[in-house]
Amino acid sequence: MRETGGPVERGLAATVVGDLLVNTSIIHDAVLDRDPVRRGRPALWAAYGAEYALMVGDALLGLAYSLLGEQSHPRAHQALRMMSDGWSRLCAGQVRDTGQEGRTGTSLEQAVAVNEAKAADGLRGVFCLPVLFTDATSEQAEAVGRYGFHFGMAAQYHNDLTDVWPTLDRGRAPGGDIRRRKMTPMVTAALASGHRDSELLAAYYGGHGEPGEEVAAVAVLIDRCGGRAWTVAQNLKHMRLAAEHLRKADPPAALYDDLLATGARYLA
């Protein structure tokens, strides 16, 4: 596979950096969500403890900075700044995500902003970093970044859906967002729907304690109040926008097809 505008060797190190960032965020996110399973296997914190997982994640992040900082390229400083800014926004989004759990006053706009920060802004950089080290123009790099942003939004909406309605390839324990009373955009859209059952939904999300059998009933309420349909529509919208920006970047045909195939796995 070639990167946009230049041979693969120029973007290889930055591609590895992107993989390190993604894995760091997954390790840390599993600790925050107390998700016992990731990618079909026990999460690192569940197998070895939260302290161990946090240190491994931090070590991977440090390795990412070191690897990117070693690159001698005119855009190396820009790449470091992009990575740092994206990671800071991701962390801010994770903090807001955790702080909004159980807060039924969270607006749809606030919930969407969390998804943008913790998922889309991070993937914008992951996709854009390798392109900066090629001969791609600034316009091409920007288009790839916008592709990454919208792909990140679509993937997060897909994750929100499959947390409540698992698919065979999910590789994670189901219902975690409901149990934590996470105010995802799907939930806030359902609460704001005006449906007669939205009050029942608000009563659950405003409650306390460890939920039991009502998790399945809450999933039904989210669907009934339109949250599921709204989220599917958002997933499809962002996938469409991602494809549009990818076309503007004009990557090699093989890379274009590969990225589209990757995105298809996250269609609702």
Secondary structure as GFF3:
##gff-version 3
##sequence-region A 1 268
A	DSSP	alpha_helix	8	33	.	.	.	ID=ss1
A	DSSP	beta_strand	37	38	.	.	.	ID=ss2
A	DSSP	beta_strand	41	42	.	.	.	ID=ss3
A	DSSP	alpha_helix	44	48	.	.	.	ID=ss4
A	DSSP	alpha_helix	50	69	.	.	.	ID=ss5
A	DSSP	alpha_helix	76	99	.	.	.	ID=ss6
A	DSSP	alpha_helix	108	115	.	.	.	ID=ss7
A	DSSP	pi_helix	116	120	.	.	.	ID=ss8
A	DSSP	alpha_helix	121	132	.	.	.	ID=ss9
A	DSSP	alpha_helix	138	164	.	.	.	ID=ss10
A	DSSP	alpha_helix	176	179	.	.	.	ID=ss11
A	DSSP	alpha_helix	185	191	.	.	.	ID=ss12
A	DSSP	alpha_helix	198	205	.	.	.	ID=ss13
A	DSSP	alpha_helix	214	224	.	.	.	ID=ss14
A	DSSP	alpha_helix	227	249	.	.	.	ID=ss15
A	DSSP	alpha_helix	253	264	.	.	.	ID=ss16
###
